[in-house]
Amino acid sequence: MKKPLKITITIIAVLLILFIVAGLVVGNMLYNIALNPDSDKSIVGESEHNQITVDDEYLDFADEYLAQGKDFFDNQPRTDEYITSYDDLRLHAYVFENDSSNRRWVIMAHGYSSDASRLSAMAKRFYDMGFSVLMPDARGHGESEGDYIGMGWHDRKDILFWSYALIEKDPDAQIVLYGVSMGGATVMMTAGEELPDNVKCIVEDCGYTSVWDEFAYQLDAIFNLPEFPFMHFSSLVCRVRAGYWIGEADAIEQIKKATVPMMFIHGSEDTFVPSSMLDEAYEAATIEKERLYVEGAGHGAASVIAGEDYWDAVKEFIFKYIH
């Protein structure tokens, strides 16, 4: 081999190695920002692009709504329940049993970098509808073990485990799955699993179509970076550190396998999870389905902006399948 060719090959090899090393460093940095539960998430939550605002006309209702939820969580009798996940994590949930439930249960899935208590306002609404409430802390959140954020993918198995634990306790339980944001994606991903007959319907609010789609969207919005190669290196790091490829965590593919009725909700002003994902998720479902598109609602704020209309629609939907 001629010397100039050898030099060229060596330079290309060195550049390729540097590219891979740099890509893995950046991929690991992005993984820590997005999926390490112990890392600072302010770059995501405080990004101007992701700010959630509520117009002044809704502030009084929002304050009362959240205050009622806090009062419910603080003062309504509850128990702490624990299960062991398929991969030996100790998972925690709050349980609010309702004497008027007639074996109606809702399992609630919370959002990204949050915990179960953040759904207290919604939990109160279900309790007032006559449901007992099971509110799990997702793996890596609240009082549940875990050193990564599952983004709904491994969490779908956790929701199944909670369902079976509930059925063991109450074999005649009628179960609704309800989730918001990452929780919405979680219940959509759970929909594609082989669900027990006790699960009667699913309500998702502002969930994303896939983790890849959501991360690529945020990568561009926050950092102005393209999918390639950053998403690909991040996915490799995710596979090594969390045990799944980002591309695996696909709510759309799971919805296509769904066998129970589903309701899809989204706000028109959602910039955290784009509202266009509502139509894609809804169209993927081949089961009985409904959708609620709330004009003027930002991320996770549909129940605030729509108020009683939101809960009337949810109630009308679920009581088609729950008695």
N, C-alpha and C positions, 0 to 999 in steps of 0.2 A: 504494500500500500504506500502510495506516495505521501511524502511528509505533509504537503498542504492539505490533502484530504484527511489525514489523521488529525491534524490540528482542527479542521472544521468539525469533524465528528466529536472531538473532545470538547470543543466549545459548545456544541449543541447539547451534548450530554450534561455538561456542567449547568447550562442554562435550564435544561429540563429538570435537573435535580433541585436547583434553586427555586424554580417555579412550583414544584411539588411541595418543597419545604415551606415556602412562603404561603402557599395555598392552605396547607395544614395548620399553620400558625393562625392565619386569619379565620379559617374554619373553626378552630378551637375557640378563638375569641368570640365569634358569633354564637357558637354553642353556649358559651358561658353567659353571654348576654341574654339569650333566649330561653335556655333549657336548664340552666343550673339554678335550682330554687333558692340558693343562698346568695346569688349575685344581685347587685344593684340593678333594678329594672327601671330606674328613672329615665334612662335614655329612650325607653319605649313609652312609658306612661306619660312622661312630661313632654314628649315631642309635640310640637305645635300641630302637626298633622293628626295626632291621636286624641286631641283634647275633646272632651265630651261636655257640651254646654246645654243648659236647659233655659229656654226663654223665661222672662220674668213672669209671664202669665201662668206658668206651671210651677213656680217655685214653692208657693204655699202648699199645693197638693203634694209636691215631692217631699217637702219637709215633714208633713203629717204622715205620709206614706212610710217614710223611713223611720220616723219616731214610733209608729205603731209596730213596725217590724222589730225594732230594738226592744220595745216593751214586751212583745211576745216572747222574744228569745230570752230576755232576762228573767221574766216572771212566770212563764208557762212551765209547768212541771215537765222535766225531760230526763232522759237517761243517756248515758254514754255507752255505745256498743262498739265491739271490736271484732274483726275477722282477720284471717290470715290469707293473703293473696296467693295466687298461683305460683309466685316467685318468692314466697316467704316474707313478705312485708306485713307488718302489723298496721292494719287500716282502721281508722276511727270514723264513727258517725254519731250525730245527735239524733235521738228518736223522741218524737212527740206523739204519744198515743192519745187517740181521740175516742172517748167512750161512745160517740155517736157515729163512728166511722163505717159501721156495717161492713167491716173488713175491706174498706177502701184504703189504699195506700198510695202515696206518691214518693218516689225516689228522686231526689233533686241533685243535679250536677252543677257545680259552681264554675266560675270563670277563671281565667289565667291569673296566676300569681295572687290568688285570693284564698278564701276558705269558706266552709259551709255557712258560717254565720252571716255572710254577706247576702245570702238569699232569704234572710229572715222576713222581709216584707212579703215576698212571694209565698213563703212557707205559711205565714198567717192567713193569706187568702185561701190556700188549699185547706188549711185547718178549719177555717170558717165555712168552707164548702162541705165539710163533713169527712175530711180525710185525716188519717194518721200520716205523719210525716217522718221520713228517714232522710237525713241530710249528711251524706258522707263528705269528709275531707278527702280530696283527691290525693293520690300518692305524691309525696314531696310537698304537701301543703298542710297547713293546720297541724293537727295532732297525728296525722298519718305519717308513717315512715316512707322513705324514698329519697334518693339523691339526684333525681332528675324529674323534669316535668314531662308527662306523657302526652300532652296535647290531645288527649282523648283516645289515643291508639291503645296503649296498654290499659288505660282507664276503662275502656269498653269491657274488658274482662273483669275488672273490679266491680263494675255495675252489675254484671251477671252474677258475680259471687254474692253481692249484697242482695240481689233478687232471690237467689236460692236460700240464703240465710233467713230472709224474711219468710219465704214459703215454708221453711222448716219450722219456723215459729208459728205461722198461721197458714196452713195448707190451703185454705179457701180465700187467701188474699187476692184482691183485685188491684193490680198495680198499674199506675201511670208513671212513665219516665218523663221527667221535665228537666231541661237544661238551658242555661244562658251562656252565650259567648263560647268559650272553650267547652263549657258544659253542654251547649247546644250541639257542638261538633261531637262531643262524647256520646250523647244519646243517639245521634245519627249513625255513628260508627257502631254502636251497640245494636242498632236496628238490623244490621246485616248478619248478626249471629243467630244461632238457633235458640230462640227465646222460649222460656217456659210459657205454657198456656195462660198462666196467671197475669202475664204482661198484656194488657188490653189495648193500650195506645201510647203514643209518644208525642210530646210537644217540645219543639226546639225553637229557641229564640236567638237570632243573630249568630248562629254557628257558621263556620267557614266550610267551604267545599272540600278542601284538603289542606294539610299542614304545608305542603309544598307551595300551593297557591297563596296561602296567607303569608308565609315567610318571604316569598319572592316579592309580594306586594309591599310588605313592610321594608324589605331590603332596599327597594327602589325609593320608597317614600321617605325613609329616615336617613339612609346613607347614600342615596343616589348611586347604588351599585347594581350591576346586571345579575341575572340568574347565573350565567356561566362566567367564571368557574366557581363562584362563591357558594352557591347552593349545593353544588356537587361535593365540594370539600367539606362543607358543614354536614352534609348527609353522611359522609364517611365517618366523620368524628362522632356523629350521633349514633351510628351503628356500633362503633367501638365502645362508647361511654354509656349509652342508654339501651342498646340492644335492638334498635329498629332503624331502618332507613326512613328518611323523611318522606320519600315517595310512597312508602307503604301506607302511611296514615291518611287514607283517602275516604272521606265521607261519602262522596258520590258513588264510588264502587260498592260501598256498604249499603247505601240506600237502594241500589238496584236489586239487592237481595232481600229487602225488607218484606215482612209478611204481616205486620200489624199496621193499623191506620196511623197516619202521621199528620201533624199540624206544623206548618212552617211560618215563622214570624220574623219580620225584619223592619228596621226603620229606614226611611228614605235618606236621612242625613248621616248615616253610619259611615265614618271614614276609617274606623279601625278594622272592621270587616266589611268590605264594600257591599252595598245593598244588592248589586247585581248577582251576588252569590245566591240570593233567595230564589231567583228564577231557575238557576242551574240545578239547585237541590230539589226544588219542587218538580221540575220536569223529569228528573231522574227516577222519581218514585212512581211505581206502577200499582201501588195499593190505594185504598181509600185515603184521600188527602184533602187538606184545606190549607189556605194561606191567608195571612193577615199582614198587609203592608201598611205601616203606620207613617203617614206623612209628617215630616218635621222631627222625627225621632232620631237621635244620635245612638251610638252604640250602647246597647243594654238599657235604653231609656224608653222602649216602646210601651212598657206597662205604666210609666209615668205620664207620657204624652197622651196616650189613648185612654188612660184611667179606667173607668168602669167598662168602657167599650171593649177594652182588652180582656178583662176578666169575664165579661159576658160571653165573648167569643170563645175563650178557652173553656168555660163551663159548658157551653152548648155543645162544643166538640166532644169533650171527654165523656159527657153523660149520654152520648150515643152508644158508648161501649162499656160503661160502668153502670151498674144498677145499685 
